Amino acid sequence: MILNRLSSLICLLLIFGSVELVQAQSSRRSSSATAVAEKEKSSEKAESEQTEIKWAEIELSGMLPEGPSLPGLFGEISESVNRIFDRLDRAIEDDEVDAIVLKINNPLVGMGTVYELHTKIKAIRKQGKPVYAMLETALTPDYLIATACDKIYQPEPGMLLMTGMRAEVSFYKNLFDRLDIEADILRVGKYKAAAEPYTRTEMSPEFREEISELLDGQYAMLIKMIADSRNMTEKEVEAAINTGPHTAASALEAGLIDGLYYSDQLEEIALENEDDATFKLAKKYGKEKVDVNFDGFTGMMKMMNLMMGVEPRSKKSVEPQIAVIYATGAIMSGRGSGGLFGGDGIGSDTMIETIREAAENDRVKAIVLRVNSPGGSALASDLIWRALEQVDKPIVVSMGDVAASGGYYISMGANYIYAEPGTVTGSIGVVGGKLALEGLFEKIGITTSYVTRGDNSGALSAMQPFNDSERKAMQKMMNDIYELFVTKAAEGRDMKVERLKELGGGRIYTGEVAVENGLVDEIGTLDQAVEKAKELADLKGNNKVERLLLPKPTSPFEQLFGPIDTRMQQASAAELVEGVLPVEMTAQLKRALMIDNLSKTEPRLLLMPFDLKFE
């Protein structure tokens, strides 16, 4: 009996002990699980509290034209200065973006556009966002843009091909002599050298003088821009240029760049002083993705809209506008021209229609004319000038890379004129003439007989040079055009005709010199011109003012398959040989075709004597 009770007690003790053991083990497991959960929660909280550093990457490369872009697919396949500025503005306003990286890869821009970009970058930095430049093989324009940035980086194998400035002008007289082609050219203004490549074998003293003065001005501006931006003396900058081209290492040693980094090391740069942060690089920041799904009927309609340049619907606005009219390319009679891949031309008909559209638009309170033109037809230039004179609204001109000869003619009646420091302007003069091809034709076995009536019947013939009577009549006509040019320019600039003639004669000037002599009012960018237009229209301080970009771009269909108006059709030989001939020869061919096209209907040209290309 006692043994049975003892056994029962032992069993109860074992059962209670087992229960306590299980409870203890359960309690320990519960505590362990709670600890793990708290640790994971703490880890997640720590991760959520980490700072994310975001940099926006924007690439500058290839052609960067100015003006309105096509909507949709065709507008997105190529960049423009306007789109780059829009993306930069978006990055400024984006609170998530901590810095901007500019990947500068040989953009095809002139000194005017360089100054626009340089000024824009400096404005971004003033608003508190750092801007970094990444270079690889950099030319002079690349580097000048980069100097506006906080830091400039290059990979170790990179190169800085900045070697100064050089003018090269080709002359064709010896070629014409061998081909029995006679260039019979007339001009007004001893510095009007547009025809010298066809009549001489080398520069005239006057041509050399103005080219030297132009290079002096551009070179001084280049050195000053680098010295001011890089905290160097002008002597140090000039020494660095004179020892170029540079490897990335020698550029760093000369103080031209700030570090040797590859693009994949941007994270290392961004997190250098950050102990607890992550890095994100937003590539192609602000570049809109285009819907390229063209399946089915809806897709076909979408493709047709893209081809015809139909713009997507947008909300209607009633805010006041400043019309920014882009006058880009050679000035010619008739309709303007343009292509998906460049080659703009200013047609007088197109430009007059655009000016009237802005003048008749009640929302447009002022006009900014953005001029980037070497000139062209004297008649077309005057017709555009006349259309601007008839506008009863403030007009401000903003000069880009070049606004010379006819480009200055269409500018001179504005209420106010801005130029970039490196703008090439002036060239107030007239040139005209022809190439007599009879000798060439005879060389290849073609002879020509003539029956004439009138002393000057051969003035426009492409076979023979001018006779004395024809030359006298043509020269008188060109003198009259020149008098018209300088008289209107003097009136527009509130200057005596005698003083204007001193500045004329075909002389070219940089923007800075043009301000000094009164041909231009002030150095400034397109943005400053828009602000001036707002001021003249009593809209100063109104942040709701919109920009209306004109003229509207030609539809992709017309650009791809040719203009509908036969007057717009131009020779395409240069496009056919592009990529086959060297770049220099293609450029010369394009210029020759442009002059030929202008000369067919206009014997008097207001044209700058050369093209400018900075490398």
C-alpha positions in Angstrom: 0.0 0.0 0.0 2.8 2.3 1.0 4.7 1.3 -2.1 1.8 2.1 -4.4 1.4 5.6 -2.8 5.1 6.2 -3.2 5.0 5.3 -6.9 2.0 7.6 -7.5 3.9 10.5 -5.8 7.0 9.9 -7.9 4.9 9.9 -11.1 3.2 13.2 -10.1 6.6 14.8 -9.4 7.9 13.6 -12.8 4.8 14.9 -14.6 5.0 18.3 -12.9 8.7 18.6 -13.6 8.1 17.7 -17.2 5.5 20.4 -17.5 7.8 23.0 -15.9 10.6 21.9 -18.2 8.3 22.2 -21.3 7.1 25.6 -20.1 10.7 26.8 -19.6 11.8 25.5 -23.0 8.7 27.2 -24.6 9.4 30.4 -22.7 13.0 30.3 -23.9 11.9 29.7 -27.5 9.4 32.5 -27.3 12.1 34.9 -26.0 14.5 33.8 -28.7 11.8 34.4 -31.4 11.0 37.8 -30.0 14.7 38.7 -30.0 15.1 37.7 -33.6 11.9 39.6 -34.6 13.1 42.7 -32.8 16.6 42.4 -34.4 15.0 42.1 -37.9 12.7 45.0 -37.2 15.7 47.0 -36.0 17.6 46.1 -39.1 14.7 47.1 -41.4 14.4 50.4 -39.5 18.1 51.0 -39.9 17.9 50.3 -43.7 14.9 52.6 -44.0 16.8 55.4 -42.2 19.8 55.1 -44.7 20.2 58.2 -46.9 19.8 57.7 -50.7 22.0 59.9 -52.7 20.7 60.4 -56.2 22.5 61.9 -59.2 20.9 62.7 -62.5 23.0 62.0 -65.6 22.4 64.0 -68.8 24.5 63.5 -71.9 25.6 66.2 -74.3 26.6 64.7 -77.7 26.0 65.0 -81.4 24.0 67.7 -83.0 22.3 70.1 -80.6 20.2 72.4 -82.7 18.0 75.2 -81.3 14.3 75.7 -81.7 11.1 73.6 -81.3 11.4 69.9 -81.7 9.0 67.4 -83.3 6.7 65.7 -80.8 6.8 61.9 -80.2 9.2 59.5 -81.9 11.0 61.8 -84.3 11.5 64.5 -81.7 13.1 62.0 -79.2 15.6 60.4 -81.6 17.6 63.6 -81.6 18.4 66.1 -78.8 18.3 69.9 -78.9 19.5 72.7 -76.7 15.9 73.4 -75.7 15.3 69.8 -74.5 18.6 69.8 -72.6 17.6 72.9 -70.8 14.2 71.5 -70.0 15.9 68.4 -68.5 18.3 70.5 -66.5 15.3 72.6 -65.2 13.6 69.4 -64.1 16.6 68.2 -62.2 16.8 71.6 -60.4 13.2 71.3 -59.3 13.5 67.6 -58.4 14.0 67.4 -54.6 15.2 63.8 -54.9 18.1 64.8 -57.1 21.2 65.8 -55.1 23.6 66.5 -58.0 23.8 66.5 -61.8 26.4 64.7 -63.9 27.0 66.0 -67.4 28.5 63.4 -69.7 30.0 65.6 -72.3 30.8 63.7 -75.5 31.7 66.0 -78.4 28.5 68.0 -78.9 28.5 69.8 -82.2 28.1 73.4 -81.0 29.5 76.8 -81.6 30.8 79.4 -79.2 27.4 81.0 -78.7 25.8 77.7 -77.6 28.8 77.0 -75.4 28.2 80.3 -73.6 24.5 79.4 -73.2 25.3 76.0 -71.6 28.1 77.5 -69.5 25.8 80.2 -68.1 23.0 77.7 -67.5 25.3 75.4 -65.5 26.5 78.3 -63.4 22.9 79.2 -62.6 22.2 75.7 -61.5 25.2 75.8 -59.1 24.0 79.1 -57.6 20.7 77.3 -56.7 22.7 74.9 -54.6 23.0 71.8 -56.7 26.5 70.5 -57.6 27.2 69.8 -61.2 30.0 67.3 -62.2 31.5 66.9 -65.7 32.6 63.5 -67.1 34.9 63.8 -70.1 36.5 61.1 -72.3 38.2 62.5 -75.4 37.4 66.1 -75.1 37.6 68.9 -77.7 37.8 72.6 -76.8 33.9 73.1 -76.7 33.6 70.1 -74.5 36.1 71.5 -72.0 34.7 75.0 -72.1 31.2 73.7 -71.1 32.8 71.5 -68.4 34.6 74.5 -66.8 31.3 75.7 -65.5 30.9 72.6 -63.4 32.0 72.1 -59.8 34.4 69.3 -60.7 35.8 67.8 -64.0 36.7 64.1 -64.2 38.3 62.0 -66.9 39.3 58.3 -67.0 43.1 57.6 -67.1 43.2 56.9 -70.9 41.2 60.1 -71.6 42.5 63.0 -73.7 42.0 66.7 -73.7 42.5 67.9 -77.3 42.7 71.6 -76.6 45.5 73.1 -78.7 44.3 76.7 -79.4 42.6 78.2 -82.3 43.4 78.1 -86.0 41.7 79.4 -89.1 41.9 77.5 -92.4 40.5 78.9 -95.6 40.6 77.0 -98.9 41.1 78.8 -102.2 39.9 77.5 -105.6 41.4 79.9 -108.2 44.1 77.5 -109.3 41.5 74.8 -109.7 39.2 77.1 -111.7 42.2 78.1 -113.9 42.8 74.5 -114.7 39.2 73.9 -115.5 38.9 77.2 -117.5 36.3 78.5 -115.1 36.3 82.3 -114.7 35.0 83.7 -111.4 33.7 87.2 -112.0 32.8 88.6 -108.6 31.8 92.1 -107.5 31.6 93.4 -103.9 30.9 96.5 -101.8 33.2 96.8 -98.8 36.9 96.1 -98.9 36.5 93.6 -96.0 33.7 91.7 -97.7 35.7 88.7 -98.5 33.0 86.1 -99.3 34.2 85.7 -102.8 38.0 85.6 -102.2 38.2 81.8 -102.1 37.0 81.9 -105.8 39.1 84.8 -107.1 42.4 84.5 -105.1 45.0 81.9 -104.2 45.5 83.3 -100.6 44.0 85.8 -98.2 44.1 89.5 -99.0 45.6 91.7 -96.3 42.1 92.9 -95.3 40.8 89.4 -95.0 43.8 88.3 -93.0 43.4 91.3 -90.7 39.8 90.6 -89.9 40.4 86.9 -89.4 43.3 87.7 -87.0 41.1 90.2 -85.0 38.3 87.6 -84.8 40.7 84.9 -83.6 42.3 87.3 -81.1 38.9 88.0 -79.6 37.8 84.4 -79.5 41.1 83.2 -78.1 41.1 85.9 -75.3 37.5 84.9 -74.4 38.5 81.2 -74.2 41.5 81.9 -71.9 39.4 84.2 -69.7 36.6 81.7 -69.4 39.0 78.9 -68.3 41.0 81.2 -66.0 37.9 82.4 -64.2 36.3 79.0 -63.9 39.4 77.1 -62.9 41.0 79.7 -60.5 44.0 79.9 -62.7 45.9 82.9 -64.1 45.6 83.6 -67.8 49.3 82.9 -68.2 48.8 79.5 -66.7 45.9 78.7 -69.0 47.9 79.8 -72.1 50.9 77.7 -71.0 48.5 74.7 -70.6 47.1 75.3 -74.1 50.6 75.6 -75.6 51.6 72.2 -74.1 48.5 70.5 -75.4 47.0 68.1 -76.3 47.0 66.5 -72.9 46.5 63.1 -71.5 44.2 62.9 -68.5 47.2 62.7 -66.2 48.9 65.7 -67.6 45.6 67.7 -67.6 45.3 66.9 -63.9 48.8 68.0 -63.3 48.2 71.3 -65.1 45.1 71.9 -63.0 42.7 71.6 -66.0 40.7 68.7 -64.4 40.0 67.5 -60.8 40.5 63.8 -60.8 41.0 60.5 -62.7 37.8 58.5 -62.5 35.9 56.2 -64.7 32.1 56.7 -65.0 31.5 53.5 -62.9 33.3 55.2 -60.0 30.7 57.9 -59.6 29.3 56.0 -56.6 32.7 56.2 -55.0 32.8 60.0 -55.5 29.2 60.4 -54.2 29.7 58.3 -51.1 33.2 59.6 -50.2 32.1 61.4 -47.1 28.9 59.4 -46.4 29.2 56.7 -43.8 25.6 55.4 -44.0 24.1 56.1 -47.5 23.2 54.4 -50.8 23.8 55.7 -54.3 21.5 55.8 -57.3 22.5 57.2 -60.8 19.5 58.1 -62.9 20.8 57.6 -66.4 19.2 59.6 -69.3 17.5 61.7 -66.7 14.4 63.5 -67.9 14.4 61.9 -71.3 10.9 60.8 -72.0 10.3 57.2 -73.2 8.4 57.0 -76.5 5.6 54.5 -77.1 6.8 52.5 -80.2 4.0 49.9 -80.1 2.4 50.2 -83.5 0.4 47.0 -83.4 -3.2 46.9 -84.8 -5.3 49.7 -86.1 -4.6 52.0 -83.2 -0.9 51.5 -83.7 -1.2 52.3 -87.4 -3.0 55.6 -86.6 -0.3 56.4 -84.1 2.4 55.9 -86.7 0.5 58.1 -89.2 0.2 60.9 -86.6 3.9 60.7 -85.9 4.7 60.8 -89.6 2.4 63.8 -90.2 3.8 65.6 -87.1 0.5 65.7 -85.2 1.0 67.1 -81.8 -0.5 65.4 -78.7 -3.4 67.2 -77.1 -2.5 69.5 -74.2 -4.5 71.6 -71.8 -5.4 75.1 -73.1 -3.8 78.0 -71.4 -4.8 81.6 -71.1 -1.5 82.9 -69.7 0.5 85.6 -71.6 3.3 84.4 -74.0 6.6 85.5 -75.3 7.1 84.2 -78.8 10.6 82.9 -79.5 11.1 82.8 -83.2 14.2 80.8 -84.4 15.9 82.1 -87.5 18.5 79.4 -88.2 20.5 78.8 -91.4 21.0 80.6 -94.7 18.4 83.2 -95.7 16.6 82.5 -99.0 13.5 83.5 -100.8 10.4 81.2 -100.7 9.7 78.5 -98.1 12.2 77.5 -95.4 13.9 74.2 -95.3 14.9 71.8 -92.6 15.6 68.1 -92.1 15.5 65.5 -89.4 19.2 65.6 -89.3 20.0 69.3 -89.8 20.5 71.6 -92.8 18.1 74.4 -91.8 17.4 77.3 -94.1 15.4 80.5 -93.4 12.8 81.0 -96.1 11.4 84.5 -96.3 7.8 83.3 -96.9 7.9 80.9 -93.9 9.5 83.5 -91.7 7.0 86.3 -92.6 4.1 83.9 -92.0 5.6 83.1 -88.6 6.1 86.7 -87.6 2.6 87.6 -88.6 1.3 84.6 -86.6 3.0 85.9 -83.5 1.9 89.5 -84.2 -1.8 88.5 -84.6 -1.8 86.2 -81.5 -3.4 88.2 -78.7 -1.7 86.1 -76.0 1.7 87.0 -77.4 2.9 90.2 -75.8 6.4 90.4 -77.2 8.7 88.6 -79.7 12.3 87.3 -79.2 14.1 86.6 -82.5 16.8 84.1 -82.0 19.2 84.6 -84.9 21.8 82.0 -86.0 22.5 82.8 -89.6 25.5 83.8 -91.8 23.1 85.7 -94.1 22.1 85.0 -97.7 19.7 86.7 -100.1 19.5 90.5 -99.9 15.9 90.5 -101.0 14.8 87.8 -98.5 16.6 89.6 -95.7 14.9 92.9 -96.4 11.4 91.2 -96.6 11.9 89.6 -93.2 13.2 93.0 -91.8 10.1 94.6 -93.2 7.7 92.1 -91.6 9.4 92.7 -88.2 9.1 96.5 -88.7 5.3 96.1 -89.1 4.9 94.4 -85.7 3.4 96.6 -83.0 4.9 94.6 -80.2 8.3 94.8 -78.5 11.0 92.8 -80.4 14.2 91.7 -78.8 17.0 89.9 -80.8 19.2 87.2 -79.3 22.2 86.4 -81.4 23.6 82.8 -81.3 26.8 81.5 -82.8 26.6 83.8 -85.8 24.3 86.7 -86.9 26.3 88.3 -89.7 25.5 90.1 -93.0 21.9 89.2 -93.7 21.7 87.8 -90.2 22.5 91.2 -88.9 20.1 92.8 -91.4 17.1 91.0 -90.0 18.2 92.0 -86.4 18.9 95.7 -86.8 15.4 97.0 -86.3 14.8 95.4 -82.9 14.1 97.3 -79.8 17.1 95.7 -78.1 19.9 93.3 -79.3 21.7 90.7 -77.2 24.8 88.8 -78.4 26.9 86.0 -76.9 30.5 87.0 -76.2 31.7 84.7 -79.0 28.9 85.6 -81.5 30.2 86.5 -84.9 28.3 89.5 -86.3 28.6 92.5 -88.5 29.8 91.8 -92.1 27.7 94.7 -93.3 28.5 94.5 -97.0 27.3 93.1 -100.3 28.8 90.5 -102.7 27.6 89.1 -106.0 28.8 87.7 -109.3 29.0 84.5 -111.2 31.2 81.6 -112.4 31.6 81.8 -116.2 31.6 78.2 -117.5 32.2 78.6 -121.3 35.8 77.7 -121.0 35.1 74.5 -119.2 32.4 73.5 -121.7 34.7 74.0 -124.6 37.3 71.9 -122.8 34.9 69.0 -122.8 33.7 69.6 -126.3 30.6 71.7 -125.9 30.4 75.0 -127.8 27.8 77.8 -127.5 26.5 80.4 -129.9 24.7 83.6 -128.9 22.0 85.9 -130.2 21.5 88.9 -127.9 19.4 92.0 -127.6 20.3 94.7 -125.1 23.6 95.9 -123.8 23.3 93.9 -120.6 21.5 90.7 -121.8 24.4 88.5 -120.6 24.5 89.8 -117.1 22.8 86.7 -115.7 24.4 84.2 -118.1 26.4 81.4 -116.6 28.6 81.1 -119.7 30.5 84.4 -120.1 31.9 86.9 -117.6 30.4 90.4 -117.4 31.2 92.9 -120.1 31.9 96.5 -119.2 28.3 97.6 -119.4 27.0 94.6 -117.4 29.7 95.1 -114.7 28.9 98.7 -114.3 25.1 98.0 -114.0 25.7 95.2 -111.5 28.0 97.2 -109.4 25.5 100.1 -109.3 22.8 97.7 -108.1 25.0 96.4 -105.4 26.0 99.9 -104.3 22.3 100.7 -104.0 21.7 97.7 -101.8 24.7 98.6 -99.6 23.3 102.1 -99.1 19.9 100.7 -98.2 21.6 98.3 -95.7 23.7 101.0 -93.9 20.8 103.5 -93.9 18.4 101.1 -92.3 21.1 99.8 -89.9 21.9 103.4 -88.8 18.3 104.2 -88.3 17.7 101.0 -86.3 20.8 101.6 -84.1 20.2 105.4 -83.7 23.5 106.0 -85.3 24.8 108.4 -88.0 25.1 106.8 -91.4 28.8 108.0 -91.6 29.6 106.1 -88.4 27.7 103.0 -89.6 29.8 103.0 -92.8 33.0 103.1 -90.7 31.8 100.0 -89.0 30.6 98.4 -92.2 32.6 97.6 -95.3 32.2 93.9 -94.6 34.0 94.0 -91.2 33.1 91.1 -88.8 33.1 91.4 -85.0 32.8 89.3 -82.0 29.8 90.0 -79.7 31.9 91.8 -77.2 33.4 94.1 -79.8 30.0 94.7 -81.3 28.7 95.9 -77.9 31.7 98.3 -77.7 31.0 99.8 -81.1 27.2 100.1 -80.8 26.0 97.4 -83.2 24.7 95.4 -80.3 23.2 96.6 -77.0 24.4 94.0 -74.5 26.1 90.6 -73.9 23.5 88.1 -72.8 21.8 84.7 -73.3 18.5 83.8 -74.8 17.0 83.7 -71.3 18.1 87.2 -70.7 16.5 88.3 -74.0 13.2 86.7 -72.9 13.4 88.6 -69.6 14.1 91.8 -71.5 11.0 91.1 -73.7 8.9 90.6 -70.6 10.2 93.9 -69.2 9.3 95.8 -72.4 5.9 94.2 -72.4 5.3 95.2 -68.8 5.4 91.6 -67.6 8.5 91.8 -65.5 8.2 89.5 -62.4 5.3 87.6 -63.9 6.3 83.9 -63.5 3.3 82.6 -65.4 4.5 83.9 -68.7 4.9 81.1 -71.2 7.2 80.7 -74.2 5.8 80.0 -77.6 8.5 78.4 -79.8 8.2 79.2 -83.5 8.1 78.3 -86.4 6.5 74.9 -85.9 8.7 72.1 -87.3 8.0 70.6 -90.7 6.3 67.2 -90.5 8.5 64.1 -90.6 6.7 63.0 -93.8 7.8 66.1 -95.6 11.3 66.0 -94.2 11.8 62.3 -95.1 10.3 62.4 -98.6 11.0 65.9 -99.7 9.1 69.2 -99.6 5.7 69.5 -101.3 6.5 73.0 -102.5 9.0 72.6 -105.4 10.6 76.0 -104.5 11.9 74.4 -101.3 13.7 71.6 -103.2 17.5 71.9 -102.9 20.5 69.9 -104.2 21.2 66.8 -102.1 24.6 65.9 -103.5 26.2 66.7 -100.2 23.9 64.3 -98.4 24.7 61.6 -100.9 28.4 61.8 -100.3 28.3 62.5 -96.6 30.2 59.7 -94.9 32.1 58.9 -98.1 34.2 62.1 -98.5 36.2 63.6 -95.7 34.3 66.0 -93.4 36.2 69.0 -94.7 35.3 68.3 -98.3 31.6 67.6 -97.5 31.4 71.0 -95.6 32.9 72.8 -98.6 30.5 71.1 -101.0 27.5 72.0 -98.8 28.6 75.7 -98.8 29.1 75.7 -102.5 25.6 74.2 -103.1 24.1 76.7 -100.7 25.7 79.6 -102.6 24.7 78.1 -105.9 21.1 77.7 -104.7 21.0 81.3 -103.5 22.6 82.7 -106.7 20.0 81.1 -109.0 17.4 83.7 -108.1 19.5 86.4 -106.2 22.5 88.1 -107.8 23.1 90.1 -104.6 24.1 88.3 -101.5 24.5 89.5 -97.9 26.7 86.5 -96.8 29.5 86.1 -94.3 32.7 85.1 -96.1 33.4 81.8 -94.2 31.9 79.2 -92.0 33.1 78.8 -88.4 33.8 75.5 -86.7 35.4 75.2 -83.3 37.2 72.0 -82.2 
